Amino acid sequence: MAIYHCTTKPISRSAGRSAVAAAAYRAGAELVDERTGQVHDYTRKQGVESATVLMPDGSSADRSELWNAAESAERRKDARTAREWIIALPSELTGEQRQALAHEFGSELSRRYGVAVDVAIHQPDREGDQRNHHAHILTTTRQVSRGADGGLELGDKATLEQSDKKRREQGLGASRDEIKGIRARWAELANQALERAGHAERIDHRSYAEQGIDKVATTHLGPVATAMERRGEASDRGDLNRNAEQINRAAGEVIDLQQARQGRDLMRRAEQEPEAIRDEYASAWKKIRQGISSQVN
């Protein structure tokens, strides 16, 4: 069945990251970071179906020129040079339909904020869930246009990247609320694509709690945790998912409703405060988990 996944995070120098490196990896390309002189060669990376740069006016641009311009436009050591959106593409759609959907979402972001986007569609990992078609969409944090000479020009920061104080001065709400709206928009676009293709499946951007579903959500593992799990090493995110699945099993059997609810409350707090599962709530969670395990297994 179609699943909902739409997350975003900045590409920031404070985290030791580079927009050029991020673009090269996601596109499976070789790019030279002109700011540092470092060569990022990911041409051997497998699973990249397509990678397309889209401008606000609907045209394209050279990937190297774009992301080097994004890097050179920033002076601060902690500057955000790009933003990444990761979306799960419905496996029910064909490859062509998934690409059209990803490009539609990327184009909306581009036009809405006046930024350039780099849409890279990835196939499921060979050893993972074969329904896991997804796209990485990198956006510039500044508005992009073409100058009289045809070269790229980066202007002001896009409204999504501005501080909430500056946004309020423009009559805009908090950026987190705008991100929620974008996540809802992704669900609309995906559901429209599923309907056009004749599929009954639908996705929902709301949390389980908002939908009135009494379950604990699992979290996206990400590349680091996925690699650890495949090597047989437990990861924090993997443990969190296993704990959530165990709680959901217990609730489904209605073995001890109060205990299951305690576990859910703990997990939901841990989702908001990831470190808490190992610190403040560790001993309490251990008791709940042991109690559920003894009744389920």
Phi, psi and chi 1 to 4 in degrees:
 res  aa     phi    psi   chi1   chi2   chi3   chi4
   1 MET       -  154.1   60.2 -179.9  -69.8      -
   2 ALA   -64.2  140.3      -      -      -      -
   3 ILE  -118.7  154.1   61.3  171.5      -      -
   4 TYR   -98.5  127.1  178.2   86.7      -      -
   5 HIS  -153.3  118.4 -177.4   81.9      -      -
   6 CYS  -151.0  105.7  176.7      -      -      -
   7 THR  -127.4  160.9   58.1      -      -      -
   8 THR  -141.9  150.4 -174.0      -      -      -
   9 LYS  -157.4  153.0   57.6 -174.5  176.3 -177.7
  10 PRO   -83.0  154.5   30.2  -35.1      -      -
  11 ILE   -99.8  112.1  -55.2  -65.0      -      -
  12 SER  -126.0  141.3  176.3      -      -      -
  13 ARG   -65.7  -27.6  -73.8  178.8 -174.3  165.3
  14 SER   -63.3  -22.5   61.7      -      -      -
  15 ALA   -97.6    9.6      -      -      -      -
  16 GLY    75.5   23.8      -      -      -      -
  17 ARG  -107.3  158.9  -55.5 -174.1   68.9 -170.5
  18 SER  -132.6  137.5  154.8      -      -      -
  19 ALA   -63.7  -35.7      -      -      -      -
  20 VAL   -64.7  -45.8  174.8      -      -      -
  21 ALA   -64.2  -42.4      -      -      -      -
  22 ALA   -62.7  -43.0      -      -      -      -
  23 ALA   -65.9  -41.1      -      -      -      -
  24 ALA   -62.2  -44.1      -      -      -      -
  25 TYR   -65.7  -46.5  179.2   77.9      -      -
  26 ARG   -70.6  -31.5  -76.5  147.7 -174.0   78.8
  27 ALA   -89.9   -7.8      -      -      -      -
  28 GLY    63.6   44.4      -      -      -      -
  29 ALA  -123.7  173.9      -      -      -      -
  30 GLU  -110.6  120.2  178.4 -179.7  -19.4      -
  31 LEU  -131.4  144.4  -61.3  177.5      -      -
  32 VAL  -103.6  125.1  178.5      -      -      -
  33 ASP   -80.6  106.0 -169.8  -30.9      -      -
  34 GLU   -67.6  -22.9  -64.0  171.2   -1.1      -
  35 ARG   -72.6  -38.2 -174.9  175.7   67.1   90.4
  36 THR  -109.0  -16.4   64.1      -      -      -
  37 GLY    80.9    1.7      -      -      -      -
  38 GLN   -79.4  138.5 -171.5  172.1   -3.2      -
  39 VAL   -97.5  126.2  177.9      -      -      -
  40 HIS  -111.2  103.8  -58.5  -77.5      -      -
  41 ASP  -111.3  107.2 -174.3   -2.8      -      -
  42 TYR  -121.3   30.7  -66.8  102.3      -      -
  43 THR   -68.1  -17.3   52.1      -      -      -
  44 ARG   -90.7   -2.8  -65.9 -174.8  179.8 -178.9
  45 LYS   -64.7  133.0  176.7  177.3  171.8   55.8
  46 GLN   -99.9  160.1  -62.2  179.9  -17.7      -
  47 GLY    92.2    2.6      -      -      -      -
  48 VAL   -88.5  110.5  179.2      -      -      -
  49 GLU   -75.6  -42.6  -75.9 -170.8    6.8      -
  50 SER  -161.9  157.7   65.6      -      -      -
  51 ALA  -147.6  120.9      -      -      -      -
  52 THR  -135.1  131.7  -51.9      -      -      -
  53 VAL   -94.4  130.5  174.9      -      -      -
  54 LEU  -124.0  133.2  -60.5  172.4      -      -
  55 MET   -97.1  162.7  -66.9  -79.5  -74.3      -
  56 PRO   -57.3  -29.2  -26.0   34.8      -      -
  57 ASP   -87.4    5.4   62.4    2.3      -      -
  58 GLY    92.1   -7.8      -      -      -      -
  59 SER   -82.1 -179.0   64.8      -      -      -
  60 SER  -113.2 -179.2 -172.0      -      -      -
  61 ALA  -154.5  160.5      -      -      -      -
  62 ASP   -71.7  129.5  179.0   76.9      -      -
  63 ARG   -61.8  -45.0  179.4  169.1  -71.5  108.7
  64 SER   -63.6  -45.1  177.9      -      -      -
  65 GLU   -61.6  -43.0  179.7 -174.6    6.0      -
  66 LEU   -62.0  -53.0  172.7   63.7      -      -
  67 TRP   -78.0  -25.7  -64.9  113.1      -      -
  68 ASN   -70.3  -33.9  -85.7  -65.4      -      -
  69 ALA   -67.1  -38.5      -      -      -      -
  70 ALA   -63.4  -38.3      -      -      -      -
  71 GLU   -71.1  -43.3  -76.2  -72.6  -19.6      -
  72 SER   -71.5  -18.9   64.1      -      -      -
  73 ALA   -74.6  -14.5      -      -      -      -
  74 GLU  -106.6  141.1  -53.1  -63.9  -18.4      -
  75 ARG  -110.9  -26.2  -63.0  -70.7  180.0  -94.6
  76 ARG   -73.6  148.7  -64.6  176.5   48.4  148.8
  77 LYS   -67.5  -27.7  -66.0 -180.0 -179.0  179.1
  78 ASP  -106.1   22.1   60.3  -11.1      -      -
  79 ALA   -64.4  146.6      -      -      -      -
  80 ARG   -91.1  119.0  -67.9 -178.9  174.7 -175.8
  81 THR  -103.1  -11.6   56.0      -      -      -
  82 ALA  -161.7  166.1      -      -      -      -
  83 ARG  -129.5  139.1  173.1  173.6  -68.8  -82.4
  84 GLU  -113.1  134.8  178.8  178.6   30.2      -
  85 TRP  -113.9  133.8  -67.3   85.1      -      -
  86 ILE  -118.0  124.2  -56.4  175.0      -      -
  87 ILE  -126.1  141.8   51.6  176.7      -      -
  88 ALA   -87.5  125.0      -      -      -      -
  89 LEU   -93.7  130.8  -60.2  170.6      -      -
  90 PRO   -55.3  126.6  -25.5   35.8      -      -
  91 SER   -69.9  -17.7   59.5      -      -      -
  92 GLU   -67.8  -22.8  -67.9   82.8   -2.1      -
  93 LEU   -83.1  160.0  -59.5  179.0      -      -
  94 THR   -77.5  167.7   66.0      -      -      -
  95 GLY   -58.3  -41.8      -      -      -      -
  96 GLU   -64.8  -40.3 -176.0  176.8   -9.7      -
  97 GLN   -68.2  -38.6  -69.2  167.0  -18.9      -
  98 ARG   -64.7  -41.1  -74.2 -169.0  -66.7  -92.3
  99 GLN   -63.9  -43.4 -176.3 -179.3   74.1      -
 100 ALA   -61.8  -39.7      -      -      -      -
 101 LEU   -66.6  -45.3  174.8   58.4      -      -
 102 ALA   -62.6  -41.1      -      -      -      -
 103 HIS   -68.1  -34.2  -76.4 -167.0      -      -
 104 GLU   -64.1  -45.0 -177.7  179.3   10.6      -
 105 PHE   -64.8  -45.4 -178.6   61.2      -      -
 106 GLY   -61.7  -40.9      -      -      -      -
 107 SER   -65.2  -37.4  -66.3      -      -      -
 108 GLU   -63.2  -43.4  -79.6 -153.4    7.9      -
 109 LEU   -61.1  -42.3  -67.8  174.3      -      -
 110 SER   -62.2  -48.0 -178.7      -      -      -
 111 ARG   -70.4  -38.2  -67.1 -168.2  -59.2  -90.9
 112 ARG   -64.0  -39.5 -179.7  171.3 -177.7  170.2
 113 TYR  -110.3   -4.0  -62.4  109.1      -      -
 114 GLY    71.4   25.7      -      -      -      -
 115 VAL  -106.1  164.4  -62.3      -      -      -
 116 ALA   -91.1  147.3      -      -      -      -
 117 VAL  -127.1  149.8  -59.0      -      -      -
 118 ASP  -123.7  105.5 -162.7  -13.2      -      -
 119 VAL   -98.9  113.7 -176.8      -      -      -
 120 ALA  -114.9  120.4      -      -      -      -
 121 ILE   -99.6  127.4  -61.8  175.4      -      -
 122 HIS  -113.5  142.4  -71.3 -171.0      -      -
 123 GLN   -78.3  162.8  -60.4  171.2  -13.0      -
 124 PRO   -60.9  147.7  -22.7   34.5      -      -
 125 ASP   -64.8  143.0 -171.3  -83.7      -      -
 126 ARG   -56.4  -35.3  -70.8 -178.1  177.4  179.6
 127 GLU   -98.7    2.5  -60.5  177.2   14.3      -
 128 GLY  -106.7 -164.2      -      -      -      -
 129 ASP   -66.8  121.2 -171.3  -25.3      -      -
 130 GLN   -74.1    0.1  -67.8  -53.9  -63.7      -
 131 ARG   -92.9   -3.1  -61.8  168.7  -61.5  177.3
 132 ASN   -82.5   57.5 -173.5   27.3      -      -
 133 HIS   -75.3  135.9  -61.7  -87.0      -      -
 134 HIS  -154.6  166.7   58.9  -77.2      -      -
 135 ALA  -133.2  143.6      -      -      -      -
 136 HIS  -107.3  122.7  -63.3  -99.1      -      -
 137 ILE  -117.6  110.1  -58.4  176.9      -      -
 138 LEU   -92.4  131.6  -73.1 -179.1      -      -
 139 THR  -118.9  147.1   76.0      -      -      -
 140 THR   -70.5  153.8   55.9      -      -      -
 141 THR   -88.8   -9.9   56.8      -      -      -
 142 ARG  -114.9  154.5  -68.0 -177.8  178.7  -87.0
 143 GLN   -67.9  144.0  -63.7  180.0  -29.3      -
 144 VAL  -125.7  137.3 -178.8      -      -      -
 145 SER  -146.4  177.9   60.3      -      -      -
 146 ARG  -109.2  137.8  -70.1 -165.2 -179.6  -83.2
 147 GLY   -81.0 -178.6      -      -      -      -
 148 ALA   -61.3  -30.1      -      -      -      -
 149 ASP   -86.5    1.5   61.3   -4.7      -      -
 150 GLY    89.7   -5.7      -      -      -      -
 151 GLY   -78.4  162.0      -      -      -      -
 152 LEU   -78.5  138.0  -63.2  179.1      -      -
 153 GLU  -126.6  127.2  -66.2 -175.6   -8.2      -
 154 LEU  -102.4  129.5  -85.2   74.7      -      -
 155 GLY  -106.7 -133.0      -      -      -      -
 156 ASP   -72.4  163.5  -64.8  -25.9      -      -
 157 LYS   -64.5  139.4  -77.4  -72.9 -171.8  179.5
 158 ALA   -62.6  151.2      -      -      -      -
 159 THR   -58.6  -32.6   54.9      -      -      -
 160 LEU   -64.3  -27.0 -174.6   61.0      -      -
 161 GLU   -91.2   -4.9  -52.0  -56.1  -32.1      -
 162 GLN   -81.9  158.0  -64.9  173.3    4.3      -
 163 SER   -65.0  156.3   68.0      -      -      -
 164 ASP   -63.0  -31.3  -77.6  -12.3      -      -
 165 LYS   -62.9  -46.6  178.0 -179.2  178.5 -179.0
 166 LYS   -68.2  -34.1 -169.5  168.7 -176.3  179.2
 167 ARG   -65.9  -40.6  -73.8  174.4   58.7   84.3
 168 ARG   -62.7  -36.3  -76.3 -166.4  -63.4  -89.9
 169 GLU   -63.2  -23.6  -67.4  172.3   -6.6      -
 170 GLN   -97.8    7.3  -58.3  173.2   71.8      -
 171 GLY    78.5   21.4      -      -      -      -
 172 LEU  -103.4  155.4  -59.1  172.3      -      -
 173 GLY   -82.6 -173.9      -      -      -      -
 174 ALA   -65.4  146.2      -      -      -      -
 175 SER   -62.5  -33.4   58.0      -      -      -
 176 ARG   -63.7  -34.7   66.4  175.8  178.7  -87.0
 177 ASP   -69.8  -35.3  -66.6  -30.3      -      -
 178 GLU   -67.2  -38.5 -174.7  153.8   -8.0      -
 179 ILE   -62.9  -38.8  -72.4  173.3      -      -
 180 LYS   -59.9  -40.2  -72.2 -178.9 -179.6  178.5
 181 GLY   -64.6  -38.1      -      -      -      -
 182 ILE   -67.2  -39.7  -64.1  171.1      -      -
 183 ARG   -62.8  -38.6  -63.8 -179.3   74.6 -112.2
 184 ALA   -66.7  -38.2      -      -      -      -
 185 ARG   -63.1  -38.0  178.6   56.9  179.1  158.0
 186 TRP   -60.4  -42.0  163.5 -113.4      -      -
 187 ALA   -61.2  -41.4      -      -      -      -
 188 GLU   -60.7  -47.5  -69.4  178.1    0.4      -
 189 LEU   -63.5  -43.1  -68.4  175.1      -      -
 190 ALA   -65.0  -41.6      -      -      -      -
 191 ASN   -67.5  -35.9  -73.4  -25.9      -      -
 192 GLN   -63.5  -40.4  -70.7  169.0    7.7      -
 193 ALA   -65.8  -40.6      -      -      -      -
 194 LEU   -64.0  -41.1  -74.2  164.5      -      -
 195 GLU   -65.1  -44.0 -176.4  176.7    8.6      -
 196 ARG   -60.5  -34.4  -74.4 -165.9  -58.9  -91.6
 197 ALA   -83.6   -0.5      -      -      -      -
 198 GLY    83.8   21.5      -      -      -      -
 199 HIS  -101.8  143.3  -63.4  -72.7      -      -
 200 ALA   -84.7  -16.3      -      -      -      -
 201 GLU   -63.9  145.9  -69.4   81.7   -1.4      -
 202 ARG  -140.1  156.8  -62.2  -67.1 -176.6  -92.6
 203 ILE  -115.7  161.2   61.5  175.1      -      -
 204 ASP  -137.1  124.4 -163.1  -41.5      -      -
 205 HIS   -76.8  -12.9   69.6  -77.1      -      -
 206 ARG   -75.2  153.2  -63.7  173.2  -61.8  168.2
 207 SER   -70.4  165.8   67.1      -      -      -
 208 TYR   -57.0  -42.0  -79.0  150.7      -      -
 209 ALA   -62.2  -42.4      -      -      -      -
 210 GLU   -67.3  -28.2  -69.4  170.7  -31.0      -
 211 GLN   -86.0   -5.6  -64.0  178.5   58.0      -
 212 GLY    77.9   20.8      -      -      -      -
 213 ILE   -97.1  124.6  -61.2  174.5      -      -
 214 ASP   -87.8   68.9 -162.7   15.1      -      -
 215 LYS  -139.1  159.6  -70.5  178.1   65.1  177.1
 216 VAL   -97.5  127.1  179.0      -      -      -
 217 ALA   -76.6  145.0      -      -      -      -
 218 THR   -85.4  167.7   55.6      -      -      -
 219 THR  -116.6  153.3 -174.2      -      -      -
 220 HIS   -66.5  129.4 -178.5   64.6      -      -
 221 LEU   -68.9  -43.7  -75.3 -179.8      -      -
 222 GLY    83.2  165.1      -      -      -      -
 223 PRO   -64.9  -38.2   22.1  -33.7      -      -
 224 VAL   -67.9  -50.8  175.3      -      -      -
 225 ALA   -64.5  -38.1      -      -      -      -
 226 THR   -61.5  -44.6  -62.6      -      -      -
 227 ALA   -62.8  -40.4      -      -      -      -
 228 MET   -62.8  -45.7  -69.7  176.8   62.7      -
 229 GLU   -62.6  -37.9  -65.7  -75.0  -26.6      -
 230 ARG   -68.1  -27.5  -74.4  176.4 -176.7  161.2
 231 ARG   -82.8    0.9  -67.2 -164.8  -60.2  -93.2
 232 GLY    85.0   13.5      -      -      -      -
 233 GLU  -101.1  131.4  -57.3  172.3   12.1      -
 234 ALA   -72.0  137.9      -      -      -      -
 235 SER  -114.6  159.0   65.4      -      -      -
 236 ASP   -59.0  -45.1  -70.1  -20.2      -      -
 237 ARG   -67.4  -37.8  -69.4 -172.4  178.9 -175.3
 238 GLY   -63.5  -42.2      -      -      -      -
 239 ASP   -62.2  -41.0  -73.5  -18.3      -      -
 240 LEU   -60.7  -42.3 -165.0   65.3      -      -
 241 ASN   -67.5  -41.2  -76.2  -12.7      -      -
 242 ARG   -64.4  -39.0  -78.0 -176.6  -76.7  -86.9
 243 ASN   -64.3  -42.4  -67.2  -21.2      -      -
 244 ALA   -62.5  -43.3      -      -      -      -
 245 GLU   -63.7  -37.0  -70.1  166.0   -1.0      -
 246 GLN   -68.0  -40.2 -167.7  171.3   46.1      -
 247 ILE   -64.2  -42.6  -72.8  174.5      -      -
 248 ASN   -64.8  -36.2  -70.3  -26.8      -      -
 249 ARG   -62.8  -45.1  -79.3  179.6   59.6 -163.5
 250 ALA   -62.5  -43.6      -      -      -      -
 251 ALA   -65.0  -36.9      -      -      -      -
 252 GLY   -64.6  -32.2      -      -      -      -
 253 GLU   -85.9   -8.4  -64.1  -65.6  -28.7      -
 254 VAL    50.3   48.7 -162.1      -      -      -
 255 ILE   -76.9  -49.5  -67.5  168.9      -      -
 256 ASP  -148.8   94.1 -173.5  -27.5      -      -
 257 LEU   -61.0  -41.2 -171.5   56.8      -      -
 258 GLN   -63.7  -42.2 -179.0  179.2    6.6      -
 259 GLN   -65.9  -41.2 -169.8  174.5   62.0      -
 260 ALA   -63.9  -40.2      -      -      -      -
 261 ARG   -65.5  -38.5  -76.1  174.0  175.2  166.7
 262 GLN   -61.1  -41.7  -70.9  175.8  -19.2      -
 263 GLY   -64.3  -41.6      -      -      -      -
 264 ARG   -61.9  -45.2  -76.7 -160.8 -177.8   89.5
 265 ASP   -59.0  -42.3  -70.5  -18.1      -      -
 266 LEU   -64.6  -44.2 -175.1   60.5      -      -
 267 MET   -65.5  -39.7  -72.1  -68.2  -67.1      -
 268 ARG   -67.0  -34.6  -75.5  169.5 -179.9  159.1
 269 ARG   -68.5  -37.4  -66.7  171.1   69.9 -171.2
 270 ALA   -67.4  -32.1      -      -      -      -
 271 GLU   -63.9  -32.5  -72.9  173.2   -1.7      -
 272 GLN   -82.9  -30.3  -59.6  -60.7  -42.4      -
 273 GLU  -128.9   81.3  -53.3  169.8   67.8      -
 274 PRO   -53.0  -34.1  -25.9   35.7      -      -
 275 GLU   -71.7  -21.0  -63.8  -58.7  -42.9      -
 276 ALA   -62.7  -31.4      -      -      -      -
 277 ILE   -62.2  -23.9 -160.6   67.1      -      -
 278 ARG  -100.2  -15.5  -65.3 -166.6  -61.8  -87.0
 279 ASP  -111.6  -97.8  -59.3  -32.9      -      -
 280 GLU   -56.7  -39.3  179.7 -176.0   -7.5      -
 281 TYR   -99.7    4.3  -49.8  131.8      -      -
 282 ALA   -58.4  -50.9      -      -      -      -
 283 SER   -67.5  -39.0   60.0      -      -      -
 284 ALA   -64.1  -43.4      -      -      -      -
 285 TRP   -63.5  -38.0  167.2 -112.1      -      -
 286 LYS   -60.0  -42.1 -176.6  176.8 -179.4 -178.8
 287 LYS   -65.8  -42.4  -67.7  178.0 -178.2  177.9
 288 ILE   -64.9  -44.3  -67.8  171.6      -      -
 289 ARG   -63.8  -40.6 -176.0  173.8   57.6 -174.5
 290 GLN   -64.9  -38.4  -70.6  175.4  -22.9      -
 291 GLY   -66.0  -43.8      -      -      -      -
 292 ILE   -66.3  -42.0  -66.8  174.4      -      -
 293 SER   -62.3  -41.1  179.0      -      -      -
 294 SER   -65.9  -26.3   66.1      -      -      -
 295 GLN   -91.3  -30.8  -63.8 -178.9   67.2      -
 296 VAL   -82.3  -42.8  173.6      -      -      -
 297 ASN   -85.9      -  -62.5  -36.8      -      -
